[in-house]
């Protein structure tokens, strides 16, 4: 009997001792690791943002991980053509990356997986970001990510070809132009070039993935009084006849030979080939960064490393044309990272702790040193710390820098609309506008038929 009592006593003592140690944070174990040694992985999906981005990203990653020993950043670079398709698949499966290089969208907010960031980031840190830049990362006045740089999209031309056609490109840079003026000028650049090949007055991609294939339409709509598919009153604006007028203007550029008949098949890469081979006088979409991209290609031409037929290009940035009677508007905003959570989170740390680490990574990837990308892209900084660090390092041709400064004054101001209304507008774009627009470019569908299809879908979703 004494022996039994002795054994029971030992067991009880052992249980008590184990319980005592379990109460000490330093020895509690989960999945074979102590609490202090739990590892957290932040998954980030990004794109080839600029030529030095891999290097810049790696430097930020290494610095972040050195300061956050238990956090590892896993990065995957996506292609511009297929990246959003992969993201759509992931978020529909409930497993998006923690950070995705994209601005927030209502259709993703409504999955319940987009995560507002203000809960996890101190106000003092957010105050470093310029308020106008943060506005572009909001949906329904909630901040779902942080910007990396202000962006600007426009058009641009080959200085040599513009001057050969007798075009005063400096005047256009300063004063802008209407659709009619643009068309007349672009016609002057439509001819056989010195190599006997067809040169077009204007080239704009009509392929390259859903996010890019209808960009010319987007750009021309904002320059015809339709700045947003949904306005401040939560009304769908593309029922307006201006939508049809815009379609007909774009189609006329093809019908009059200013743009190629195969415009619906031209990718961004092919568009640049037209420019480099002097088969395009003006191209879109163009951006300030093209000074760098085209400059790098010019170096290859000089060294004999460029494909046959390519020539040096002196690039000039130009404003996009606007319809007569409408104000000139610049296509712009920000690019940055949006934050997400997973439907069935299975990390080693709690989901709350994980989201705090994701937010820390988000700040590291968008502020201060991250401003190197804005400098490379010749675009404005989004943080005060970034501006202080990079403001004296910009190099750009004076005439193009003046255009950039001027165009940013005309960039659309972001508006906050009802997420459900915005999602319906996105549905119309995905299911009707993008496929029908491609068919309009190819000539398979008329502008009138596309307009009717948009109106019909709008009536189906919005009523009235």
Backbone torsions as a table, in degrees:
resi	resn	phi	psi	omega
1	UNK	NA	-43.6	177.7
2	UNK	-59.8	-37.2	-179.6
3	UNK	-63.1	-42.4	179.8
4	UNK	-63.5	-45.2	179.2
5	UNK	-59.8	-38.4	-179.1
6	UNK	-64.2	-41.8	179.4
7	UNK	-64.7	-45.8	179.2
8	UNK	-59.7	-39.7	179.8
9	UNK	-62.5	-41.1	179.3
10	UNK	-64.3	-41.9	-179.6
11	UNK	-62.9	-47.0	180.0
12	UNK	-60.6	-41.7	-179.8
13	UNK	-63.0	-40.5	-179.8
14	UNK	-64.5	-44.0	179.0
15	UNK	-61.1	-44.9	-179.8
16	UNK	-63.4	-41.9	-179.8
17	UNK	-63.4	-43.6	179.1
18	UNK	-62.7	-41.8	180.0
19	UNK	-63.4	-39.1	-180.0
20	UNK	-61.7	-46.9	180.0
21	UNK	-66.5	-36.1	-179.4
22	UNK	-63.3	-28.2	179.4
23	UNK	-75.0	-12.8	178.6
24	UNK	-90.5	122.9	-176.6
25	UNK	-55.6	-29.2	-175.0
26	UNK	-70.6	-13.9	-176.2
27	UNK	-123.7	-3.3	177.5
28	UNK	-64.8	135.4	-176.9
29	UNK	-119.6	140.9	174.4
30	UNK	-137.3	125.7	-178.7
31	UNK	55.8	32.6	175.2
32	UNK	81.8	8.3	-179.3
33	UNK	-126.3	146.9	174.5
34	UNK	-74.0	158.6	-175.4
35	UNK	-57.2	-40.5	-177.9
36	UNK	-68.3	-22.4	-174.6
37	UNK	-102.2	8.1	178.2
38	UNK	-63.4	137.0	-179.0
39	UNK	-99.2	140.3	176.6
40	UNK	-120.7	136.8	-179.4
41	UNK	-115.4	125.2	176.3
42	UNK	-104.7	116.9	-177.9
43	UNK	-95.7	128.1	-176.5
44	UNK	-127.1	130.1	173.4
45	UNK	-109.8	130.1	-176.5
46	UNK	-138.1	-173.0	-178.5
47	UNK	-131.5	168.7	174.0
48	UNK	-73.4	77.6	-170.6
49	UNK	-59.9	-45.7	177.5
50	UNK	-155.8	170.1	-168.8
51	UNK	-61.7	-27.2	-179.0
52	UNK	-102.9	11.0	-169.5
53	UNK	-66.4	-36.8	177.8
54	UNK	-58.6	-43.8	179.5
55	UNK	-66.8	-45.7	-180.0
56	UNK	-63.8	-42.0	179.5
57	UNK	-63.1	-44.9	-178.1
58	UNK	-61.7	-39.2	179.5
59	UNK	-64.8	-42.1	178.2
60	UNK	-66.4	-41.9	178.9
61	UNK	-58.9	-48.8	-178.2
62	UNK	-64.0	-41.0	178.7
63	UNK	-64.7	-43.2	-179.7
64	UNK	-63.5	-46.8	-177.7
65	UNK	-67.3	-29.3	177.5
66	UNK	-69.0	-27.0	-179.4
67	UNK	-95.0	-14.6	-180.0
68	UNK	-130.3	79.5	-168.2
69	UNK	-57.5	-30.3	-175.8
70	UNK	-95.5	7.6	-178.6
71	UNK	-115.6	131.0	177.4
72	UNK	-118.0	132.9	176.3
73	UNK	-94.8	124.7	172.8
74	UNK	-107.9	122.4	-175.8
75	UNK	-117.5	142.1	174.3
76	UNK	-129.9	126.6	178.2
77	UNK	-92.6	124.6	-179.5
78	UNK	-99.1	163.3	175.1
79	UNK	-88.8	150.6	178.2
80	UNK	-61.9	-32.0	-175.6
81	UNK	-73.9	-40.0	-171.3
82	UNK	-113.3	-7.0	-172.3
83	UNK	-57.5	-47.2	-177.1
84	UNK	-69.6	-29.5	175.7
85	UNK	-63.0	-43.6	179.8
86	UNK	-64.3	-40.1	178.9
87	UNK	-64.8	-42.6	178.2
88	UNK	-56.9	-43.6	179.1
89	UNK	-62.2	-42.9	-177.3
90	UNK	-66.7	-45.6	-176.3
91	UNK	-72.3	-31.9	176.4
92	UNK	-67.3	-26.0	176.9
93	UNK	-86.9	-2.6	178.8
94	UNK	84.3	12.0	-176.5
95	UNK	-132.1	60.6	176.7
96	UNK	-71.6	164.5	173.2
97	UNK	-67.2	164.5	178.7
98	UNK	-67.0	-40.4	178.5
99	UNK	-129.9	131.7	179.1
100	UNK	-124.2	135.1	178.9
101	UNK	-74.8	92.8	-178.3
102	UNK	-170.1	156.5	171.7
103	UNK	-86.4	154.5	-177.4
104	UNK	-61.5	149.5	178.6
105	UNK	-136.4	141.0	-176.5
106	UNK	-57.8	-37.1	-176.5
107	UNK	-66.3	-27.5	177.3
108	UNK	-84.3	-31.1	177.1
109	UNK	-60.1	-40.0	-175.1
110	UNK	-74.8	-4.4	171.9
111	UNK	-74.8	-17.8	-176.8
112	UNK	83.0	2.4	-176.5
113	UNK	-103.1	-13.5	174.2
114	UNK	-73.7	137.3	-171.3
115	UNK	-115.9	120.0	173.6
116	UNK	-61.4	139.1	-170.5
117	UNK	-98.0	-16.5	-172.7
118	UNK	-64.1	-23.7	177.4
119	UNK	-66.6	-25.4	-172.1
120	UNK	-109.3	-4.5	-176.8
121	UNK	-124.3	129.0	-179.4
122	UNK	-60.7	144.9	179.7
123	UNK	-59.0	-36.1	-179.9
124	UNK	-61.1	-34.9	177.6
125	UNK	-71.6	-44.0	179.8
126	UNK	-65.3	-27.7	179.0
127	UNK	-66.2	-15.5	177.2
128	UNK	-72.8	-22.1	-178.6
129	UNK	-87.3	138.2	177.8
130	UNK	-66.2	132.6	-175.8
131	UNK	-55.2	-39.1	-178.5
132	UNK	-65.6	-31.3	178.1
133	UNK	-71.8	-38.5	179.5
134	UNK	-65.5	-30.1	-177.6
135	UNK	-57.4	-34.0	-178.0
136	UNK	-72.4	-13.7	-179.7
137	UNK	-101.2	16.0	-178.6
138	UNK	-110.5	145.8	169.2
139	UNK	-130.7	127.7	-179.0
140	UNK	53.3	38.4	177.1
141	UNK	64.4	18.4	173.1
142	UNK	-110.4	135.8	-177.1
143	UNK	-87.5	116.4	-175.4
144	UNK	-107.6	7.5	178.9
145	UNK	179.5	-170.0	179.2
146	UNK	-133.8	145.7	-178.7
147	UNK	-80.2	152.5	174.8
148	UNK	-101.3	-37.1	178.0
149	UNK	-160.5	157.1	170.2
150	UNK	-74.0	142.0	-179.3
151	UNK	-120.2	156.4	-178.4
152	UNK	-146.7	126.3	176.7
153	UNK	-119.6	136.1	179.5
154	UNK	-149.7	-144.2	173.8
155	UNK	-131.3	168.3	-179.9
156	UNK	-156.7	167.4	-175.3
157	UNK	-139.2	169.0	174.9
158	UNK	-87.0	111.9	-175.0
159	UNK	-54.3	-42.7	-179.0
160	UNK	-60.4	-47.7	-177.5
161	UNK	-69.8	-35.4	176.9
162	UNK	-62.2	-44.2	-178.0
163	UNK	-72.5	-33.9	175.4
164	UNK	-61.3	-32.0	179.4
165	UNK	-86.4	3.4	178.1
166	UNK	73.6	29.2	-175.9
167	UNK	-96.5	131.1	178.6
168	UNK	-85.6	82.8	-175.4
169	UNK	-68.1	-27.3	177.7
170	UNK	-65.9	-38.0	178.0
171	UNK	-64.8	-40.7	178.4
172	UNK	-63.6	-41.5	178.5
173	UNK	-58.1	-39.2	-176.4
174	UNK	-83.1	-39.9	-170.2
175	UNK	-107.2	-15.6	-176.0
176	UNK	76.8	-172.0	-179.8
177	UNK	-159.8	156.7	178.3
178	UNK	-89.8	171.2	176.9
179	UNK	-57.7	-44.0	-178.2
180	UNK	-63.9	-43.0	179.4
181	UNK	-65.1	-41.5	178.7
182	UNK	-59.9	-45.2	-177.4
183	UNK	-63.1	-43.7	-179.4
184	UNK	-65.1	-38.6	179.4
185	UNK	-71.4	-42.5	-179.2
186	UNK	-63.4	-31.7	178.3
187	UNK	-61.6	-32.2	-179.6
188	UNK	-66.4	-23.3	179.9
189	UNK	-95.8	5.3	179.3
190	UNK	-99.1	107.2	-174.0
191	UNK	-171.0	-177.7	170.4
192	UNK	-81.4	133.6	179.6
193	UNK	-85.3	-176.6	-175.4
194	UNK	-65.6	-18.8	177.5
195	UNK	-91.5	3.9	-179.7
196	UNK	80.3	9.9	179.0
197	UNK	-98.0	157.8	-180.0
198	UNK	-69.4	126.1	174.8
199	UNK	-107.8	133.9	-179.1
200	UNK	-106.3	148.5	178.0
201	UNK	-70.4	-29.1	-175.3
202	UNK	-151.1	133.8	175.4
203	UNK	-128.8	128.3	174.5
204	UNK	-138.6	134.2	-177.3
205	UNK	-64.3	144.6	175.2
206	UNK	-124.7	11.5	178.1
207	UNK	-140.5	177.7	179.4
208	UNK	119.1	10.6	-179.7
209	UNK	112.9	155.6	-176.1
210	UNK	-55.0	-36.3	-176.6
211	UNK	-72.2	-14.2	-175.8
212	UNK	-118.3	-22.7	-168.7
213	UNK	-65.5	-25.7	-178.9
214	UNK	-109.8	23.7	-174.8
215	UNK	-68.5	-33.9	177.4
216	UNK	-61.7	-41.6	177.1
217	UNK	-60.9	-45.3	178.1
218	UNK	-56.2	-45.9	-175.9
219	UNK	-67.7	-39.1	-179.1
220	UNK	-75.2	-32.3	177.4
221	UNK	-61.5	-43.1	-178.9
222	UNK	-68.8	-21.5	177.3
223	UNK	-95.0	15.4	173.7
224	UNK	-132.1	30.1	174.0
225	UNK	84.9	2.9	178.5
226	UNK	-113.6	77.3	-172.9
227	UNK	-73.0	-27.9	179.4
228	UNK	-140.6	146.5	177.5
229	UNK	-64.3	-29.7	177.1
230	UNK	-124.8	129.8	-178.8
231	UNK	-91.9	-174.6	-176.6
232	UNK	-63.5	-21.6	179.4
233	UNK	-90.8	9.6	-177.9
234	UNK	61.3	35.8	176.7
235	UNK	-102.2	139.5	178.0
236	UNK	-79.6	117.1	-169.9
237	UNK	-87.8	-17.3	-173.2
238	UNK	-76.1	4.5	170.9
239	UNK	-79.3	-12.8	-178.8
240	UNK	-65.5	141.5	177.6
241	UNK	-57.3	-18.8	177.4
242	UNK	-61.4	-27.7	177.6
243	UNK	-63.5	-46.4	178.2
244	UNK	-64.7	-41.1	179.0
245	UNK	-59.4	-39.3	179.6
246	UNK	-67.4	-43.9	177.0
247	UNK	-58.1	-44.0	-178.3
248	UNK	-66.9	-34.7	177.3
249	UNK	-64.0	-46.5	-179.3
250	UNK	-63.6	-43.9	180.0
251	UNK	-62.7	-34.5	180.0
252	UNK	-64.5	-29.2	178.4
253	UNK	-65.3	-33.1	176.5
254	UNK	-78.4	-45.6	-178.2
255	UNK	-61.0	-30.9	-178.9
256	UNK	-95.0	8.6	173.2
257	UNK	80.6	3.7	-178.9
258	UNK	-71.9	-35.9	174.1
259	UNK	-113.6	151.8	-179.9
260	UNK	-65.3	150.5	176.6
261	UNK	-64.2	-27.7	-178.9
262	UNK	-93.0	28.9	-177.4
263	UNK	-57.9	-29.5	179.4
264	UNK	-69.0	-11.7	-179.6
265	UNK	-106.2	-2.8	-176.0
266	UNK	-83.6	119.7	177.3
267	UNK	-87.9	166.2	175.0
268	UNK	-55.2	-39.3	178.6
269	UNK	-63.2	-43.9	179.3
270	UNK	-65.6	-37.2	177.2
271	UNK	-57.5	-42.3	179.6
272	UNK	-68.3	-33.1	177.0
273	UNK	-63.3	-39.7	175.4
274	UNK	-58.8	-42.8	-179.5
275	UNK	-65.0	-47.4	-175.7
276	UNK	-67.1	-26.1	-178.5
277	UNK	-97.8	13.5	179.5
278	UNK	57.1	40.0	174.0
279	UNK	-109.6	6.1	176.1
280	UNK	-141.7	125.4	177.0
281	UNK	-82.1	-40.3	-179.8
282	UNK	-130.4	140.1	177.5
283	UNK	-131.0	158.9	171.1
284	UNK	-148.9	157.1	-2.4
285	UNK	-83.6	142.0	178.8
286	UNK	-114.9	162.0	-179.3
287	UNK	-150.3	163.7	-180.0
288	UNK	-54.0	-32.8	-178.5
289	UNK	-61.4	-18.1	-179.5
290	UNK	-63.2	-23.4	173.0
291	UNK	-56.3	-42.2	-178.8
292	UNK	-73.8	-49.6	-177.3
293	UNK	-59.6	-48.8	-178.5
294	UNK	-70.2	-34.5	176.2
295	UNK	-61.9	-40.5	177.6
296	UNK	-65.4	-38.3	179.3
297	UNK	-70.1	-35.2	176.5
298	UNK	-59.7	-38.0	178.7
299	UNK	-63.7	-38.9	177.7
300	UNK	-65.2	-38.6	178.6
301	UNK	-62.0	-45.9	-179.3
302	UNK	-61.5	-37.1	-177.3
303	UNK	-85.0	-1.8	-178.9
304	UNK	74.5	20.9	-177.2
305	UNK	-102.7	-2.8	-180.0
306	UNK	-85.9	157.7	177.1
307	UNK	-57.8	152.1	-178.9
308	UNK	-57.4	139.3	177.7
309	UNK	93.7	-13.3	179.4
310	UNK	-80.1	145.8	-177.8
311	UNK	-128.9	163.6	175.6
312	UNK	-67.6	142.0	-179.1
313	UNK	-124.6	125.3	172.6
314	UNK	-92.0	104.3	-170.3
315	UNK	-87.3	133.6	174.0
316	UNK	-122.8	131.0	179.0
317	UNK	-81.7	138.6	-176.9
318	UNK	-130.7	152.9	173.5
319	UNK	-76.0	151.2	175.5
320	UNK	-73.6	147.8	179.3
321	UNK	-74.7	154.9	178.3
322	UNK	-125.6	154.0	178.7
323	UNK	-68.6	145.0	-179.5
324	UNK	-57.7	132.7	-179.4
325	UNK	90.4	-8.3	177.4
326	UNK	-108.9	152.4	179.0
327	UNK	-78.1	149.5	176.7
328	UNK	-74.7	131.1	-178.6
329	UNK	-127.1	138.8	178.0
330	UNK	-97.0	137.5	175.6
331	UNK	-81.7	117.2	-177.3
332	UNK	-164.5	-164.6	-177.3
333	UNK	146.5	-126.5	177.7
334	UNK	-142.1	162.3	162.5
335	UNK	-120.0	147.4	-179.7
336	UNK	-174.5	-163.9	-177.5
337	UNK	-111.3	132.9	173.6
338	UNK	-102.9	150.1	-173.3
339	UNK	-106.6	138.1	-177.6
340	UNK	-134.8	160.9	171.3
341	UNK	-121.5	165.2	-177.9
342	UNK	-99.2	147.6	-178.1
343	UNK	-63.9	-41.6	179.2
344	UNK	-123.7	77.7	-177.2
345	UNK	-66.3	135.0	-177.6
346	UNK	-134.6	32.7	-179.0
347	UNK	-76.8	170.6	-178.5
348	UNK	-75.9	-30.2	176.6
349	UNK	-97.4	167.7	179.5
350	UNK	-63.9	157.0	-180.0
351	UNK	-62.5	-36.2	178.9
352	UNK	-62.6	-44.7	178.6
353	UNK	-65.6	-38.4	178.5
354	UNK	-61.3	-45.7	-178.5
355	UNK	-65.5	-32.9	175.2
356	UNK	-63.7	-41.1	178.5
357	UNK	-68.0	-38.1	176.7
358	UNK	-60.9	-43.2	180.0
359	UNK	-63.5	-38.4	176.8
360	UNK	-62.0	-43.1	178.6
361	UNK	-64.4	-38.8	179.1
362	UNK	-58.9	-45.0	178.8
363	UNK	-64.4	-44.0	-179.5
364	UNK	-61.1	-35.8	-176.2
365	UNK	-81.8	-3.7	-175.5
366	UNK	-128.6	-10.5	-175.1
367	UNK	-119.1	163.6	173.7
368	UNK	55.9	-111.4	-177.9
369	UNK	-59.8	-28.5	179.4
370	UNK	-63.6	-17.5	177.5
371	UNK	-64.2	-7.3	176.0
372	UNK	-57.2	-34.0	-178.9
373	UNK	-67.3	-40.9	177.4
374	UNK	-62.1	-38.0	179.4
375	UNK	-65.8	-44.1	178.6
376	UNK	-62.6	-39.9	-176.9
377	UNK	-81.3	-1.7	-178.7
378	UNK	61.4	38.4	-177.6
379	UNK	-122.3	156.5	-178.7
380	UNK	-64.5	151.2	176.8
381	UNK	-75.6	155.4	179.1
382	UNK	-105.5	-7.5	178.9
383	UNK	-126.3	154.3	176.9
384	UNK	-67.1	-39.0	179.5
385	UNK	-64.8	-39.4	178.2
386	UNK	-66.7	-38.7	179.7
387	UNK	-64.6	-42.7	178.8
388	UNK	-63.4	-35.2	-175.6
389	UNK	-78.9	-32.0	-168.9
390	UNK	-119.3	-6.0	-171.5
391	UNK	-59.2	-29.0	-177.9
392	UNK	-94.2	6.6	-174.4
393	UNK	-107.2	1.8	-178.8
394	UNK	-76.7	141.0	173.0
395	UNK	-133.7	126.1	-178.5
396	UNK	-159.0	147.2	177.6
397	UNK	-60.6	134.0	-174.8
398	UNK	-53.2	-42.1	-177.2
399	UNK	-66.0	-35.3	178.3
400	UNK	-75.7	-35.6	177.7
401	UNK	-62.0	-38.4	178.6
402	UNK	-64.4	-38.6	177.5
403	UNK	-64.5	-44.4	178.9
404	UNK	-57.1	-48.6	-179.0
405	UNK	-61.2	-39.7	-179.7
406	UNK	-70.0	-42.2	-177.7
407	UNK	-66.2	-33.5	-179.8
408	UNK	-65.9	-21.5	176.7
409	UNK	-71.3	-19.7	-177.5
410	UNK	-106.6	8.8	-179.0
411	UNK	-67.7	139.1	-179.7
412	UNK	-55.8	139.9	174.5
413	UNK	-85.6	128.9	-179.2
414	UNK	-66.1	142.7	176.5
415	UNK	-119.2	152.7	179.2
416	UNK	-99.9	121.8	-178.9
417	UNK	-123.9	165.3	178.6
418	UNK	-61.7	125.9	-177.7
419	UNK	-56.8	-36.8	-179.3
420	UNK	-66.4	-40.2	177.7
421	UNK	-65.8	-42.4	179.3
422	UNK	-63.5	-36.4	179.4
423	UNK	-66.3	-39.0	177.7
424	UNK	-63.5	-41.1	178.4
425	UNK	-63.2	-39.6	177.9
426	UNK	-64.6	-35.9	179.1
427	UNK	-64.2	-41.4	177.9
428	UNK	-64.1	-40.5	180.0
429	UNK	-64.5	-47.2	-176.4
430	UNK	-67.2	-41.3	-171.5
431	UNK	-92.5	-23.8	-176.4
432	UNK	-121.5	-55.7	-171.0
433	UNK	-63.4	-51.3	-176.3
434	UNK	-61.8	-52.0	179.8
435	UNK	-67.5	-39.4	-179.4
436	UNK	-68.5	-37.0	-180.0
437	UNK	-63.1	-42.5	176.8
438	UNK	-58.8	-39.2	179.6
439	UNK	-69.9	-31.9	175.4
440	UNK	-65.9	-43.0	179.0
441	UNK	-61.6	-37.7	-178.0
442	UNK	-81.1	-13.6	-179.3
443	UNK	90.0	5.0	-178.8
444	UNK	-79.1	-24.1	-179.6
445	UNK	-131.0	140.5	178.4
446	UNK	-82.3	160.6	176.7
447	UNK	-60.5	-39.1	179.8
448	UNK	-62.9	-42.3	-179.5
449	UNK	-65.9	-39.0	178.2
450	UNK	-65.2	-43.6	179.6
451	UNK	-59.7	-42.1	178.6
452	UNK	-63.7	-39.5	179.8
453	UNK	-65.1	-39.7	178.4
454	UNK	-65.5	-45.0	178.8
455	UNK	-60.9	-41.8	-179.1
456	UNK	-63.6	-44.8	179.5
457	UNK	-66.7	-37.0	178.6
458	UNK	-64.2	-40.7	178.4
459	UNK	-64.4	-38.7	-179.6
460	UNK	-63.8	-41.6	-175.4
461	UNK	-88.7	-36.6	-174.5
462	UNK	-104.8	-15.6	-176.0
463	UNK	78.8	-175.4	178.7
464	UNK	63.3	NA	NA
